[in-house]
Amino acid sequence: MVYVSKLAGFLARIALLVIPVICHPGEIHDATAVKNEIHARNLVAATGKHLLDACSNSLEARALQARSIVRRANTVHELRQKRDITGKAQKFRRDLQSLDTYEAINHNMTGVKHYTPNTPEHTIFSANTSCILTPSIVSGPYYVWGEHIRKNVVEDKWCDGIDLHLEVQYIDFNTCKPVPGLWVDHWSANASGIYSGIDIAANEAADGWNSTYLRGVQPTDKDGVVNFDSIFPGHYHGRATHTHLLVHSNVTVNPNGTLEVGTGAISHVGQLFYNTVLRNAVEKTYPYNTNTQPVVTNEEDRFTPGQADNDYDPFPEFLYLGDDITDGLFAWIQVGINMTQDWTSNSPYYVAAAWYGEDGGVENPESPFMNGTISLL
């Protein structure tokens, strides 16, 4: 898409003019650049939403939705059984009438908006956001290529927090068909607001460049679905709470179970955000309540959340697995993706801060985020 390509060039030209603010290194924002990025993203989102709407009532799309309902219900049953949860799952309902409601409680499938513990599963798990997470949401300064291929990204250390099982389903918005065979990177900060795999000022991860907690890669199945067992991400100065997702297509998988560096295309870059009610409930629990970094609200974040509308929705649906948030969360979202795009060469949208291989993590000295050439997240 021409306007997005032009925007990438524009961002690169203004990179040296960015006015710094205090936050994680590499996370410095320029209001004009962000405004133009959001405009380009919204144009893509509107086009994608129109295409999805046009084919969403096809027999294939309806069959896919039916399978999604069954899969989500089965996933929750299995998670509850695994955790020996016997209390009723808290279910939340969304309401798209206004951004305030939309951002605050509308993804909460817990009974606050007319749902009860007896609400049929078909009603609960048919909810989806049909969102367009456009590639103009950049990967950020802390992307690491070569993470472990694994569903469970929670490790023994530095991963205390509220369990979060995340299901992401990728739909080609040109056809309304699921996209199998993608490889999806997941990464987020821990409850203290620190990313693994990065060892620089303000983000000094335990074990430094060799750390891998809360990072992993998984392939999408025949229904375009990928799952990660993680924790609810922690907050840090400069950004609202979020989870990163990056999609590879046509990659080469090495015999040792890693993705070969430099192969394939970057088909999508996105970030998921979480509504205020949910985040506030998490922040009251340990160890999130020991995080001394300032909290940035979705409204204060210059990227995405405050601009959400019916075309662009970066907030997953969610429910409590039990009657208390400490029982864990199940969240799900559908992401519209344009399989004709490749963002591999479009810095600052995609850039690797480091690589992780058989000998551990290695910093990318040419990363524009790490060396200060580009300071926009």
VENWO-V692627 format. One line per field, one symbol per residue. phi: phi as a letter, one per 30 degrees, with the letter a starting at -180 (. if undefined). psi: psi as a letter, one per 40 degrees, with the letter a starting at -180 (. if undefined). A space follows every 50 residues. Layout:
phi->???
psi->???
//
This chain:
phi->.ddddddedddddcedcdddbdaeeiccccddddeddddddddddddddd ddddcdcdedddddddddddddddddedddddchdcddddcbccbcdbde deddbdcddcjdcidbecdeeedddddachdcdddddddidcdbdjddda dccdcdcibdldebcccbcccdddbicdcdidccdbaaddddicddibbb eibcdeihdddbdibabbddddcicbbbcbbdddcadjbddabcbbccbh cccdedibdddicibcdababccbddddddddddcdcedcdcdddcdddd ddciedcdbddbbccddabddbcbdddjbcbbacbdbcdccbceccdcdb acdabbbdcjdbdddcddddcidbbcc
psi->hddddddddddddedeehhiihaiheghihdddddddddddddddddddd ddddeeeiddddddddddddddddddddddddefheihhhhiiihedidd ddddeeehfeedgeiieehiddddeehiefihgieehidiefhhheihhi dhehidifeiahhhhhhhhhhhedeeiihieihhhhiiiadefhiiehgi hegghhebeeieifiihiiiadefhiihhaihiiiiheiihihihhhiif ihhidefihhheiaiheihihiihidddddddeeiiedeeheiihhiddd hehcdeeiaedhgehiiiihdaeideeiihiiihhhiheeihedeghedh ihdiihadeaihiheehdddeedhfh.
//
